């Protein structure tokens, strides 16, 4: 009986530490990183770069997420969406979480230096610090434009994948970064509208709290329109073909439709549904880029 209890306790601790890394967010980041790698070369990505490069990026992203849990533990405790997180409920101590974050970041950097190149390691470190220190530690509480400014750190994975495969920066990965950068505000502001009261209770100056829902909906609509335009640029610069163009138009038009529905207030739960669709949008858009890339290679 004592052994069984010990096993259950160990399993719970393992799950808590996994939750600190925000695995669902990291998986979406890795998809964009993988696409960046595969788009970067026609010759194929070496398996060491593919495996250990993405593992290094994932570990650094997980370390940044763990720091986010530590800094936001008091905020998390008063929000319905986050009140059961490990630090908010006291299942993991701040010291343990920071130690865990440091270990992940050091291992991630070591893998990137060993199996990719210094440029990728430095860019990943900058992204980690941008999210964990600049955004979480300062911007999130300082300005309602926190998501816009801090979104650059979260937009870096396709650039990291590209540099891991090539060792240099070019216009194409920066365009992929721009797509995610434009996607971030409508994605997060839709959630912020849905959770407006909770952000207000936690004293976080999200745009719906400081400027109201109507103002936020207008900006969601504008950013979504900008995102649709930016998402067509890979075709314009001959980075992709007609398959991607078709998918970008269809996916972007649907995102814009959700933004219009949210603006008009014609459907219940429009904000959370817009947020959910935005996740599928980014996933499918980058998959379309990847499929189109290999289709062009075989023509």
Kinemage of the C-alpha trace (Angstrom):
@kinemage 1
@onewidth
@group {chain A} dominant
@subgroup {mainchain}
@vectorlist {calphas} color= white
{ca unk a 1} P 0.000 0.000 0.000
{ca unk a 2} L 2.800 2.450 0.891
{ca unk a 3} L 4.536 1.644 -2.404
{ca unk a 4} L 1.371 2.419 -4.352
{ca unk a 5} L 0.932 5.751 -2.570
{ca unk a 6} L 4.565 6.634 -3.299
{ca unk a 7} L 4.141 5.769 -6.976
{ca unk a 8} L 1.019 7.947 -7.254
{ca unk a 9} L 2.811 10.836 -5.566
{ca unk a 10} L 5.775 10.531 -7.955
{ca unk a 11} L 3.424 10.475 -10.929
{ca unk a 12} L 1.681 13.621 -9.724
{ca unk a 13} L 5.020 15.417 -9.306
{ca unk a 14} L 6.077 14.357 -12.822
{ca unk a 15} L 2.844 15.724 -14.254
{ca unk a 16} L 3.287 18.985 -12.341
{ca unk a 17} L 6.737 19.576 -13.800
{ca unk a 18} L 5.491 18.716 -17.270
{ca unk a 19} L 2.698 21.267 -16.827
{ca unk a 20} L 5.286 23.920 -15.952
{ca unk a 21} L 6.640 23.659 -19.504
{ca unk a 22} L 3.236 24.455 -21.104
{ca unk a 23} L 3.546 21.430 -23.421
{ca unk a 24} L 0.646 22.357 -25.730
{ca unk a 25} L 2.205 25.758 -26.430
{ca unk a 26} L 5.622 24.172 -26.968
{ca unk a 27} L 4.175 21.652 -29.438
{ca unk a 28} L 2.684 24.471 -31.546
{ca unk a 29} L 6.024 26.285 -31.413
{ca unk a 30} L 7.852 23.141 -32.530
{ca unk a 31} L 5.540 22.741 -35.509
{ca unk a 32} L 6.521 26.220 -36.713
{ca unk a 33} L 10.174 25.472 -35.951
{ca unk a 34} L 10.017 22.245 -37.974
{ca unk a 35} L 8.428 24.054 -40.888
{ca unk a 36} L 11.197 26.650 -40.728
{ca unk a 37} L 13.798 23.877 -40.898
{ca unk a 38} L 12.217 22.064 -43.835
{ca unk a 39} L 11.572 25.248 -45.817
{ca unk a 40} L 15.187 26.316 -45.394
{ca unk a 41} L 16.730 23.621 -47.565
{ca unk a 42} L 16.026 21.470 -50.595
{ca unk a 43} L 18.612 18.886 -49.595
{ca unk a 44} L 16.899 17.707 -46.428
{ca unk a 45} L 17.632 18.437 -42.777
{ca unk a 46} L 20.319 16.292 -41.080
{ca unk a 47} L 18.703 14.056 -38.475
{ca unk a 48} L 20.930 15.422 -35.700
{ca unk a 49} L 19.747 18.967 -36.400
{ca unk a 50} L 16.145 17.803 -36.777
{ca unk a 51} L 16.076 15.890 -33.484
{ca unk a 52} L 18.482 17.719 -31.212
{ca unk a 53} L 17.867 21.172 -32.675
{ca unk a 54} L 14.138 20.957 -32.000
{ca unk a 55} L 14.761 19.319 -28.632
{ca unk a 56} L 17.028 22.225 -27.677
{ca unk a 57} L 14.414 24.771 -28.771
{ca unk a 58} L 11.726 22.850 -26.861
{ca unk a 59} L 13.789 22.701 -23.674
{ca unk a 60} L 14.500 26.438 -23.779
{ca unk a 61} L 10.827 27.190 -24.444
{ca unk a 62} L 9.852 24.935 -21.543
{ca unk a 63} L 12.328 26.719 -19.283
{ca unk a 64} L 10.852 30.101 -20.226
{ca unk a 65} L 7.356 28.753 -19.543
{ca unk a 66} L 8.426 27.560 -16.090
{ca unk a 67} L 9.718 31.052 -15.268
{ca unk a 68} L 6.340 32.399 -16.408
{ca unk a 69} L 4.634 30.097 -13.878
{ca unk a 70} L 6.860 31.442 -11.097
{ca unk a 71} L 6.376 35.133 -11.899
{ca unk a 72} L 2.616 34.753 -12.443
{ca unk a 73} L 1.842 32.413 -9.532
{ca unk a 74} L -0.156 35.008 -7.573
{ca unk a 75} L -2.069 36.086 -10.674
{ca unk a 76} L -2.722 32.449 -11.604
{ca unk a 77} L -4.220 31.804 -8.179
{ca unk a 78} L -7.096 34.267 -8.748
{ca unk a 79} L -7.936 33.288 -12.331
{ca unk a 80} L -10.298 30.410 -13.112
{ca unk a 81} L -8.251 29.338 -16.139
{ca unk a 82} L -5.007 29.010 -14.168
{ca unk a 83} L -5.840 28.551 -10.483
{ca unk a 84} L -4.977 24.833 -10.556
{ca unk a 85} L -1.472 25.328 -11.906
{ca unk a 86} L 1.304 23.680 -9.828
{ca unk a 87} L 2.699 26.873 -8.290
{ca unk a 88} L -0.695 28.487 -7.784
{ca unk a 89} L -1.763 25.520 -5.666
{ca unk a 90} L 1.622 25.141 -3.985
{ca unk a 91} L 2.410 21.694 -5.393
{ca unk a 92} L 5.774 22.958 -6.669
{ca unk a 93} L 7.829 25.626 -4.887
{ca unk a 94} L 9.159 28.711 -6.718
{ca unk a 95} L 12.744 27.641 -5.978
{ca unk a 96} L 12.180 24.184 -7.416
{ca unk a 97} L 10.493 25.637 -10.496
{ca unk a 98} L 13.315 28.116 -11.124
{ca unk a 99} L 15.902 25.365 -10.705
{ca unk a 100} L 13.945 23.241 -13.162
{ca unk a 101} L 13.788 26.169 -15.610
{ca unk a 102} L 17.537 26.743 -15.346
{ca unk a 103} L 18.297 23.068 -15.981
{ca unk a 104} L 16.032 23.033 -19.043
{ca unk a 105} L 17.564 26.230 -20.428
{ca unk a 106} L 21.165 25.062 -19.912
{ca unk a 107} L 20.464 21.653 -21.484
{ca unk a 108} L 18.653 23.308 -24.380
{ca unk a 109} L 21.504 25.733 -25.021
{ca unk a 110} L 24.057 22.916 -24.806
{ca unk a 111} L 22.169 20.883 -27.426
{ca unk a 112} L 21.858 23.867 -29.748
{ca unk a 113} L 25.567 24.679 -29.485
{ca unk a 114} L 26.552 21.047 -29.993
{ca unk a 115} L 24.229 20.107 -32.849
{ca unk a 116} L 23.251 23.351 -34.623
{ca unk a 117} L 25.246 26.595 -34.518
{ca unk a 118} L 25.965 29.568 -32.228
{ca unk a 119} L 23.539 31.842 -34.126
{ca unk a 120} L 20.610 29.560 -33.317
{ca unk a 121} L 21.715 29.255 -29.695
{ca unk a 122} L 21.963 33.044 -29.273
{ca unk a 123} L 18.635 33.706 -30.988
{ca unk a 124} L 16.954 31.060 -28.823
{ca unk a 125} L 18.458 32.583 -25.688
{ca unk a 126} L 17.208 36.022 -26.761
{ca unk a 127} L 13.744 34.583 -27.319
{ca unk a 128} L 13.810 32.873 -23.911
{ca unk a 129} L 14.833 36.076 -22.135
{ca unk a 130} L 12.338 38.102 -24.155
{ca unk a 131} L 9.446 35.943 -23.005
{ca unk a 132} L 10.528 35.065 -19.470
{ca unk a 133} L 12.054 38.410 -18.446
{ca unk a 134} L 10.888 41.225 -20.731
{ca unk a 135} L 7.306 40.093 -21.353
{ca unk a 136} L 6.454 38.138 -18.196
{ca unk a 137} L 8.499 40.226 -15.770
{ca unk a 138} L 7.753 43.689 -17.130
{ca unk a 139} L 5.508 44.199 -20.178
{ca unk a 140} L 2.604 42.062 -19.026
{ca unk a 141} L 1.951 44.395 -16.098
{ca unk a 142} L 3.160 47.639 -17.685
{ca unk a 143} L 1.096 48.236 -20.817
{ca unk a 144} L -2.054 47.050 -22.626
{ca unk a 145} L 0.199 46.601 -25.674
{ca unk a 146} L 2.025 43.833 -23.807
{ca unk a 147} L 0.968 41.162 -26.300
{ca unk a 148} L 1.985 43.233 -29.324
{ca unk a 149} L 5.457 44.065 -28.017
{ca unk a 150} L 6.090 40.749 -26.297
{ca unk a 151} L 4.739 38.749 -29.216
{ca unk a 152} L 8.082 38.941 -31.005
{ca unk a 153} L 9.613 36.418 -28.595
{ca unk a 154} L 6.850 33.921 -29.271
{ca unk a 155} L 7.166 34.478 -33.028
{ca unk a 156} L 10.801 33.340 -33.180
{ca unk a 157} L 10.535 29.505 -33.622
{ca unk a 158} L 10.377 29.399 -37.466
{ca unk a 159} L 13.440 31.654 -37.559
{ca unk a 160} L 15.196 29.363 -35.081
{ca unk a 161} L 14.368 26.329 -37.219
{ca unk a 162} L 15.647 28.092 -40.325
{ca unk a 163} L 18.941 29.175 -38.760
{ca unk a 164} L 19.418 25.725 -37.233
{ca unk a 165} L 19.318 24.252 -40.739
{ca unk a 166} L 21.273 26.972 -42.573
{ca unk a 167} L 23.327 28.951 -40.073
{ca unk a 168} L 22.135 32.304 -41.414
{ca unk a 169} L 19.150 34.683 -41.427
{ca unk a 170} L 17.309 35.606 -44.617
{ca unk a 171} L 14.061 37.291 -45.665
{ca unk a 172} L 11.966 34.112 -45.781
{ca unk a 173} L 12.149 33.161 -42.075
{ca unk a 174} L 11.637 36.797 -41.089
{ca unk a 175} L 8.406 36.719 -43.081
{ca unk a 176} L 7.326 33.631 -41.107
{ca unk a 177} L 8.111 35.534 -37.910
{ca unk a 178} L 5.987 38.433 -39.186
{ca unk a 179} L 3.036 36.088 -39.772
{ca unk a 180} L 3.124 34.860 -36.158
{ca unk a 181} L 3.742 38.396 -34.914
{ca unk a 182} L 0.575 39.596 -36.683
{ca unk a 183} L -1.346 36.522 -35.482
{ca unk a 184} L -0.516 36.990 -31.794
{ca unk a 185} L -2.686 40.055 -30.916
{ca unk a 186} L -6.021 38.770 -32.307
{ca unk a 187} L -5.265 35.352 -30.824
{ca unk a 188} L -4.629 36.612 -27.283
{ca unk a 189} L -7.055 39.539 -27.286
{ca unk a 190} L -9.920 37.186 -28.134
{ca unk a 191} L -9.038 35.191 -25.018
{ca unk a 192} L -8.640 38.417 -23.044
{ca unk a 193} L -12.191 39.449 -23.923
{ca unk a 194} L -13.467 36.066 -22.786
{ca unk a 195} L -11.498 36.373 -19.531
{ca unk a 196} L -11.877 40.134 -19.078
{ca unk a 197} L -13.193 40.015 -15.506
{ca unk a 198} L -10.415 37.694 -14.404
{ca unk a 199} L -7.692 39.918 -15.863
{ca unk a 200} L -9.291 42.905 -14.172
{ca unk a 201} L -9.375 41.025 -10.853
{ca unk a 202} L -5.704 40.122 -11.262
{ca unk a 203} L -4.882 43.772 -12.127
{ca unk a 204} L -3.378 42.885 -15.514
{ca unk a 205} L -3.790 45.761 -18.013
{ca unk a 206} L -5.031 43.699 -20.943
{ca unk a 207} L -6.603 45.765 -23.709
{ca unk a 208} L -10.261 44.861 -22.922
{ca unk a 209} L -9.686 45.916 -19.307
{ca unk a 210} L -8.026 49.252 -20.060
{ca unk a 211} L -9.832 50.304 -23.252
{ca unk a 212} L -13.034 48.280 -23.292
{ca unk a 213} L -14.342 45.425 -25.415
{ca unk a 214} L -15.422 47.497 -28.426
{ca unk a 215} L -11.964 49.041 -28.813
{ca unk a 216} L -10.390 45.586 -28.523
{ca unk a 217} L -12.750 44.077 -31.089
{ca unk a 218} L -11.878 46.824 -33.575
{ca unk a 219} L -8.186 46.070 -33.123
{ca unk a 220} L -8.762 42.321 -33.455
{ca unk a 221} L -10.499 43.001 -36.761
{ca unk a 222} L -7.682 45.264 -37.981
{ca unk a 223} L -4.913 42.861 -36.972
{ca unk a 224} L -6.746 39.923 -38.553
{ca unk a 225} L -7.048 41.845 -41.828
{ca unk a 226} L -3.332 42.652 -41.626
{ca unk a 227} L -2.589 38.999 -40.899
{ca unk a 228} L -4.507 37.917 -43.999
{ca unk a 229} L -2.461 40.311 -46.121
{ca unk a 230} L 0.854 39.239 -44.558
{ca unk a 231} L -0.012 35.539 -44.950
{ca unk a 232} L -0.167 36.005 -48.742
{ca unk a 233} L 3.411 37.298 -48.904
{ca unk a 234} L 5.099 33.861 -49.153
{ca unk a 235} L 3.333 33.431 -52.489
{ca unk a 236} L 4.181 36.976 -53.593
{ca unk a 237} L 7.930 36.434 -53.034
{ca unk a 238} L 7.769 32.963 -54.668
{ca unk a 239} L 8.460 31.175 -51.426
{ca unk a 240} L 5.328 29.058 -51.952
{ca unk a 241} L 2.863 28.100 -54.679
{ca unk a 242} L -0.839 27.979 -55.451
{ca unk a 243} L -1.661 25.318 -52.874
{ca unk a 244} L -0.413 27.514 -50.044
{ca unk a 245} L -2.052 30.607 -51.544
{ca unk a 246} L -5.427 28.858 -51.656
{ca unk a 247} L -5.103 27.615 -48.081
{ca unk a 248} L -3.955 31.026 -46.832
{ca unk a 249} L -6.943 32.743 -48.447
{ca unk a 250} L -9.467 30.197 -47.135
{ca unk a 251} L -8.018 30.035 -43.624
{ca unk a 252} L -7.547 33.798 -43.431
{ca unk a 253} L -11.054 34.521 -44.706
{ca unk a 254} L -12.473 32.244 -42.018
{ca unk a 255} L -10.389 34.000 -39.339
{ca unk a 256} L -11.603 37.350 -40.642
{ca unk a 257} L -15.184 36.063 -40.524
{ca unk a 258} L -14.753 35.153 -36.857
{ca unk a 259} L -13.297 38.617 -36.190
{ca unk a 260} L -16.368 40.207 -37.825
{ca unk a 261} L -18.708 37.975 -35.815
{ca unk a 262} L -16.868 38.964 -32.642
{ca unk a 263} L -17.045 42.650 -33.576
{ca unk a 264} L -20.779 42.522 -34.260
{ca unk a 265} L -21.555 40.471 -31.159
{ca unk a 266} L -24.046 38.316 -33.069
{ca unk a 267} L -23.110 34.968 -31.540
{ca unk a 268} L -22.634 33.816 -27.942
{ca unk a 269} L -19.137 32.706 -26.973
{ca unk a 270} L -17.672 34.367 -30.086
{ca unk a 271} L -14.523 35.443 -28.229
{ca unk a 272} L -13.491 31.980 -27.046
{ca unk a 273} L -14.453 30.451 -30.392
{ca unk a 274} L -12.293 33.017 -32.189
{ca unk a 275} L -9.433 32.142 -29.849
{ca unk a 276} L -9.834 28.414 -30.522
{ca unk a 277} L -10.012 28.899 -34.274
{ca unk a 278} L -6.844 31.007 -34.198
{ca unk a 279} L -4.900 27.999 -32.911
{ca unk a 280} L -6.168 25.764 -35.724
{ca unk a 281} L -5.467 28.577 -38.173
{ca unk a 282} L -1.772 28.838 -37.335
{ca unk a 283} L -1.301 25.067 -37.266
{ca unk a 284} L -2.989 24.538 -40.648
{ca unk a 285} L -1.299 27.548 -42.272
{ca unk a 286} L 2.178 26.240 -41.471
{ca unk a 287} L 1.249 22.708 -42.511
{ca unk a 288} L 0.059 24.166 -45.827
{ca unk a 289} L 3.440 25.885 -46.215
{ca unk a 290} L 5.227 22.599 -45.640
{ca unk a 291} L 3.048 20.526 -48.000
{ca unk a 292} L 3.286 23.196 -50.693
{ca unk a 293} L 7.080 23.266 -50.329
{ca unk a 294} L 7.461 19.551 -50.995
{ca unk a 295} L 4.886 19.690 -53.775
{ca unk a 296} L 6.976 22.333 -55.533
{ca unk a 297} L 10.135 20.257 -55.069
{ca unk a 298} L 8.511 17.298 -56.834
{ca unk a 299} L 7.208 19.285 -59.813
